Amino acid sequence: MHVGGGREDGFVHIVHAVREGTVARIGGMKRGLLAALAASILLPGRLAQAAPVDVAVDVGHTLAAPGATGARGRSEFEFNRELAQAVVRALQQRRLEVVSINADGLVPSLQARPRAAGGARFFLSIHHDSVNAGELHPWIWEGRRLDYSDAFAGHSLFVSRANPDTARSILCARTIGARLQRLGFVPTHKNGRRRAYADEQHAVHYYDELAVLRHASMPAVLFEAGVIKHREEELRLLDPVLQARMADGIATGIAACLGNGLPADEEADADRGPR
C-alpha cells in the first residue's frame, strides 16, 4: 500500500535523526512525540529500565580449568553447567530475574564472577564434589585408566564469614539444604572433617577463603551437588530428572530466602520437628 508524504515523511525524518543521534535538531511541535515513538522502535533497550536481578547463578570452573573429574572421566565443569542451566530455569519459573555467569566457561578470573553478578540480591555458585587423592581407587572404564571412591556421596553447602552479609548467606544455605532434604536428597558430612559447620543438620560449612563468596557484595553460597567420584552418585547426577528435581529444591529454597515463598526461617526449620 502506498501512503503519501506528510506524517509518514515526518516520521521517517525522525527515525533517521534517532539513528544519527540528531533528534534535538528537528523542529516542529510534534518532535517529542515522534522522537519517542521512533526511539521506542529503534532503541528499546535505552528506554526500558532493566529489571533488577534477583539471583546470579555461577557455573563453577572453566573450560581451561575444568575442576574435578568424575569416575567415568567427565569434567566437573560439564556437570556444573548442566545443573546451573536447570537451576536458572527453575528460578525463572518462580518469576525471579536471573543472570547466568560463566555459561561459556570463559570467565577470566575468580574475582570476575561476583563482579558479573552486578546488583543481584543473591549469588549461587554451582559445583560438584570430589575426595582426597589418598581415598581414590584405580579402575578401568571403557578402556581408560581412571579412579573412583564410593566412600562418600551427597551434597553440601558453603558460606564465608568474609562475605558482607554472612547471616543472610547462612539463612539461604539453610533453606536450600532444608528443602533438598525434604525432597529426599541426603547431604554428605565428609567436609565436616576439614570445615566447621554453620549448620550441621543441613551440611552448611564455613569456607571463609573462597574467593567467589568473600568477593561477592551480596549474600553468597557455594553448592556442591554431589560426589562425582562416587560411581553410583555420578550416574544419578547425570540424570536430567534428578537434575530438575534438585534444581526445583534449590530454587524453592532461594525463593523462600528472598521472600518470594515460604518464610525462610520456617522453610529452614520445617524439618527439625518439635523443639
Secondary structure, DSSP 4 states (H G I P E B T S, - for coil): ----STHHHHHHHHHHHHHHT-GGG--STTHHHHHHHHHHHH-HHHHSPPPPP-EEEEE-S-SSS---B-TTS-BHHHHHHHHHHHHHHHHHHTT--EEEESTTS----TTHHHHHTTT-SEEEEEEEE---GGG-EEEEETTEEEEE--S---BEEEE-TTSTTHHHHHHHHHHHHHHHHHTT--B--GGGGTS-EEETTTTEEE-TT-HHHHS-SS-EEEEEEEETTSHHHHHHHT-HHHHHHHHHHHHHHHHHHTTSSS-HHHHHHTTS---
